[in-house]
Amino acid sequence: MSLTFIALCILFLGFYAILANFKKQKKSFNFRVLSALVAGLLFGGAIQLVLGFGNEATTGFAEFISIFGKGYIKLLQMIVIPLVFVAMISSIMNVDGSGALSKIAPKIIGILIFTVAISAAVGIASIYIFNIDANALVSTIGTNSAIEARGDRLIATQDAMASSGLSGLVLSIIPANIFDMLTGSQRTSTLSTVLFGMFLGYSILQVKKRKPEKVQSFVDFINAAKEVVLSMVREILKLTPYGVFALMTTFMMTNDLFALAEMGRFLVASYVAIAVMFVIHFMMVSMFGLSPAKFAKKSWPVLVFGFGSRSSMAAIPLNVETQTQRLGVDEETANMSATFGTSIGQNGCAGIYPAMLAIMAAQVMGLPVDLSFILQLIAVIAIASFGIAGVGGGATFAAVAVLTIMGLDITVVAILVSIEALIDMARTALNISGSMLSGVVTAKKNGTLDLEQYNAEGATAPTKESEAVI
């Protein structure tokens, strides 16, 4: 064990001690997450600049801190299916009548699909505005063993998708075995869970109409299960600053900074496209007679959490709380929009990113990109956005799905995976903003939005549960 490795471990654990001290000083949750994010980027970058890329000591150190970073991600993945399952059942079964349900769900899904189509168009435009040439990128970066390995894995995924076809993709959403679905083993497990949860919640509603006393104990059980699962989520969220610091340190250490610089134009184009979509969200809020400034200010804490954690699913509790306590959205609409937004119509992961990569793949293959191609691409993106999991890496699956349906090469996806984590932070924040937008707009159209609460300068006092998190 080298002295360099020991020194790096001491510095790493020392910052963990600083984060723990921030908690004791009652620094806000957002402050701790942002501090961890910036410190991780700086710490990892400094390690690579001082010790070099691929140094033996840094390799061992990266393996050590992967326990903290990947461990945090696995905890999020562990809780995703239970959280989505109980949240979906609860949101449907607690709706006041099936008529109200039919007014909520279609509008939320419609808004999500509409905005993901717009985000795809914005992503396409950004490629041309920044004059990104995929052929130049491929020739500059070249290929290496890591890119080839990623390419092999993605080709296997693409082959599996191509063999099933579009009908297979749609049918895969319907779970043949609910127990297999609950393991989260399939790409569409999340959307399958949402579908089964909706069906179960709707069935509970029907029994409540006929024999409410027969189903009350089951309703109480689901509500209790939701509280228990949310408690588990809150405990995991407390680890967010520590997980983010480890993930960002690992990212900056294990990726060649000089190679990343070659991808800088794509990185800037992605962030500009994401920023444009945020502006479009604010414009849509304004179109419905609501203050975009209020929407931005009150949704900001949830977006910061999503930026650091790269998981819109983990943000469901904060998303729902912000919609109900700050933005004046009714609980049923908030629950549905937050849950649907994790697996349907993600503006960043399922919209902007696949659109940009599809255009670049067409460039590499020498295919003409005309209006017909663009319209077909937007339609495919809207369809393929169903079932993209709201956790880190979901955008890669979305891109592979879109490129497979369009018959495009996936070489660009394999190359850009190296900077995907850096873009994914902003994409996740955009995904969350889209889900919150769908909740606010739906509540406004249904007349259930509390305008006084939405326009209030402050928010209602935080609950004890949220204080435990932040």
N, C-alpha and C positions, 0 to 999 in steps of 0.2 A: 504493500500500500504506500504510494508516494506521498511526499509532503504536499505536493500540489493538490492532490485529491483531498487530503485532510483539510487544507486551507480553504478550498472551495466549499466543502461541506460546512465548515465553521461559519463562513460568510453567509451561506444559504440559510442555515438555522438561525444565524444572528438576525437576519431580516424577518424570519418567522417570529422571533422574540419581539421585534419592533411592531409587527402587526398585532401581536397579542397585547402589547402595551397600548396601541391605538384603541383597541377594544376597551381596555380598562379606563382610558381617558374619555370614553364615550364619543369617539370620533364617528361620524356617520358611516353607514354601510357603504354608500357610494364612494366616499372619500377613501376608505380602505381598499375597495376594489380597484379604483383608479390608481392609487398609490402602488398596489401590487402589480398592476399591468405595466405601468411606466417603469418601475424598478426592475421588473423581469426582463423587459426589452433592453434596458441599459446594461443590466448585469450580464445577460447572455451575450449581447453584442461585444461588451468589453472582454469577456472571456475569449471569444473567437479572435478578436483583434490582437490580444496579448499572446495567447497560446497557439493560435492558428487553427485552421479547420481540420477536423479529423485527428486531433491530438489524442494520444492514448489516455491521458489523465482526464480530458474532457469527455471521452467516450464512457469511461467508468463513472464519472460524475453524472452524466446524462442518464445512465442506467439507474443510478441511485435515486435521483429526484423524480424519475418516471413513476416511482411508487406513489409519490404525492400527486403528480399531475394526472397520470392515467388512472390512479385510484379514485380521484375526484370525478373523472369522467365516467368511470364504471359505476360509481354510486348514483350519478344522475341517470345513467341508463337503467340501473336496477329499479328505480322508482318511477320511470316514465310510464310503463304500461299500467301499473296499479293506479297512478294518479289520473291518467286519461280515462281509465275504465270507470272509476267511482265518480269523477267529475262529470262525465257524460251522462251516466245514469241519473245522478242527482239533479243535474240541470234540466233533464227532460221530465222526470217524474214529478218535479216540484213546480212545473209550469201550470198556471191556473187555467186548465182546460186545453183540449187538443186544438181548438180554434186559435188560441194564442200561439201555440207551437208552430202552426202553419204560417203565422205572420212573422215569426222570428227566423227560423232556420233558412228558408229560401232566400231571404234578403241578405243574411250574413254570407251565405255561400256565393250569392250573386255578386256582392261587393268584392269579395276575395278574388273571384275569377276575373272580374272586370279590372281590378287593380293589377293582378299578375299579368294580364295581357298588355296593359299600359307599360308595366315595368319591362316586359320583353322588348317592346318597341324602343324604350329608352336605352336598353342595353345594346340593341342593334345600332342605334344612332351614335352611341358613344364610340363604337369601333371605328366609324367613319370620321367622326369629328376629330378623334385623336390620331387618325391615319395609322392605325395599328396593322402591321403586315405580319401575319402568322408565319409566312415562309421565312422572313428574316429572323423571327424569333426562334424557329426550329433550327435554322442553320447556325445561329449564334450560340444557342444553348447546347445544341448537339444532343447526343445520347450518351448515357452512362449506365452502369449496372443498376443504379437505383431507379432511374427512369424506365429502363427496360423491364425491371421487376414489377413496377407499378403498371406498366402497359400490359404485361401478361395477365395480371389480376383483373384489370379492367376489360380486357378482351374476353376473358372467361365470363365476366358479368354480362358483357354485351351479347355474347353468343347465347347465353341463357335467356336474355330478354328477347332476342331476335327469334328464337325457336318458338316462343310462346305467342308472339305477335301482339297486336293491339288488343284483340279480344281476350287474350290470355292475361294481359295487364289489367284489364277491367275486371275479369272474373277472379283474379287473385285477391281482389279487395274483399270478396265474399268469403268469410272463413268457413272451411269445410270441417275444421276441428277447433272449437273454441279454446281448448286447453293448449293446443299447439300455438294458437294465436297469442295467448297470454304469455308465452315464453319469449315473445318478441324476436323469434328466429327468422322471420321473413321481412323483406323490404317493406311490404305493405301492412305489417302487423299493427302499426299505429292506427292507420285508417280503418283496418278491419276491427280494431278495438272500438273505435268511434262508432262504426256502423252497428256493431253488436250492442254497444252501450245504448245507442239511440233506440234500437229495437226493443231492448229490455225495458228501458225507461218508458217507452210508449205503451208497452204491454202492461206495465204497472199502472199507468194512467187509466187504461181501460178497465182494469180490475177495480180501481178506486171508485169508478163511476157506478159499478154494479154492486160490489160487496166490499166497501172500504175497510170494514173490520177484519176481513180475511187477510188483507195485505199490509195492514198497519205495522205489524211486527217486522216485516221485511223492509218496509220504508224506513223504520227506525234503525234497522241494522245498517242499511246503505248510508244513511246520514251519519251514523256513528263511525262507520268505516272511512267515510270521507274525512272526518275530523282526525282520525288516527293517521291516515296517509298524509294529510297536510302537516301533521306534527312531524312525521318522518322527513318530509320535504324541508321543513324549516330547520331541522337539525343538520341536514346536508348543506343547506344554503349558508349556514354559519361558516362552512369550510371554504366558501367561494374565494376570498382573498388569498388563502394559502394555495388553493388549486390553480388560480390564475397566475400567481407568481411562478410556480413550478412550470406551468405550460408555456408561458412566455419566455422563460429562461431557456427551456429545452428548445423551443422554436428557433431562437436566435443563435444558439450554440450549434445546432445540428444542420443548419442550412447555410450553404455557401453564400456569404453576403455579397460577393462580387457577382455571382450568378443571379442573385435576387435583384441586383442593380439593373441587370439587363431586362428584367421584367417590370421595371419601374413605370413605364408608360401604361402597361396594362393595369397595374395597381392603381395609378392615378385615375385612369379612365373608369375603373370600377367604382372608386370612391366618389367621383363626380356623378356618375349615373345614380348611385345610391342617394347622394345629396339632392339630386333633381327629383327623385321619387319622394323624398321627404317633403319637398316643396309642393309637389302635387297632392300629397296627403293633406297638407295645410290648406291648399286651395279648395279641396273637396269639402273640408270642414267648413270653410268660409261659405261655400255654395249653399250649405244647408242652414245658413244664418247663425253659425256659431263662431266664437272667437278662436282663430288658429293659435294665437298667443297663449290662451288658457290651455288649449289642448297640448301644446308643446311643453309648457311649464309643468303641467301636472303629470304628463306621461314620462318626463325626463328620467326620474329615478328608475323606472322599469327598463328603459332603454339602456341606461348605464349598466344595469345588472346583466341584461342580455349581451351587451358588448363584451363584458368581461367573461361571462360563463359560456358563451357560444351555444346557449340552449334555450330556445323559446319555450320548450316544454317545462323546464325547471322554473321558468318565469310565470307559469300559469297562476299560482297563488297571488303573486304580486300584481299581475295583470288584472285579475278579477277584483282584487282589493282596490286598486287605483281606479278602475272603472266605476265601481259601486260607491266608494267613499269620497272620491275627488271629482269624477266626471259626471256623476249623477245618473249612471246607467243602471237599469233594474237588474237584479241578481240573475234572473234567467238568461237575459240577453248577454250579460257579461260572461257568465259561465260558458255559454255556447260559443261566443265569438273567440274567447281565449283558447278554448279547446279545439274548435275547427281550425283556427289560425295556425296550429302546430302541424297540421298535416294536409291542409288544402290551401292553395293559392298563396304560398309564401312569396312575397314580392322580391326578396333578395335571392334566396337560395334556389327557388324554382322558377324565377322570372328573369332577372338581370343576368345572372351567371350563365345559365344554359344558352341564353340567346347570344351572348358574346362569344361563347365557345363554338356555337354552331356556325356563326359567320366565319370565324377563324378556321374551322375545319373545312368549310367550303372553299376558302382561299387556298388551303394546302392541297385540296383535291382538284383545284382549278375549275370548280363549278360556277356557273353564272348566278349571281345573286340579284334576281329581279323582283318585281312586286309580287308575283305569284309565289316565289320561294319564301319571301318575307311573311306573307299572309298565312301560308301553310305552316311556317315555323311558329308563328304566334298561336295558331290554333292548336298545334301539337303541344306547345308549352302549357297552355291552359288545361289541356286534358291530362298531361303527364304530371301536373302539379298536385294531383290527388295522390296522397299516400307518401309524400316525401317527409321523412321523420324530422322533427324539429330539434335535432341534436347535431353536434359537430360532425361534419362529413356528409351531411344530407345533400348538400349541393352537388357533390361529386356524383352521387347516384342519380340526381335529377338530370345532370348533364349527360351522363351515359344513357339514360332512358331516352332523352330527346334526340341525341345523336343516333341512337339505334333505330328509332322510329323513322328518322329522316334519312337513314342509310349513309351516315357520315363517318369519317375516320375519327378515332379517339386519341390520336397521338398528342394533340394539344392538351387534352385533359390530363394525360400522364405527366406532361412537362409542368403544367401549372399547379399540380397538386402541392408542389413545394411551397407555394405562397398562399395556398388556399386558406390556411388558418388565419393569416393576417387580414384577408378580405372578409373572412367568415364572421369576424367580430361585428363589423358594420352591417353585413347582410342580416345577421340575427336581430340586431336592433331594428332594422327596417321591417323584418317579418313581424316583430311584436307590434310595431307602429301600425302595420296593416291590419292586424287582428283587432287592435283597440279602435282603429278607425271604423271597422265594420260594426263593432258594438255600439259606438256612439251614433253613427249614422242610422243604424237600424232602430235604435231606441228613439231617435228624433223622428223618424218616419212613422213609427208606431205610436207616438205620443206618450211614451213611457219615460222619456228623459227628464230628469229633474233639472230644469234650467237654472233655478236659483242656486243649486249646489254646483252646477257646472261653472257658473259665472262668479262664484264666491272667490274672494282673493286667496283665502287659505283653504286647507282641507280639514275635514273632521279629524278629531283626535285619533291617533293611531291606536289600533287594538293592541292588547297585550301580546298577541301572537306575532304581530308585525314588529313590535318592539324587540321581541326575542331574536328576530332575524337581523334587524338593522342596528 
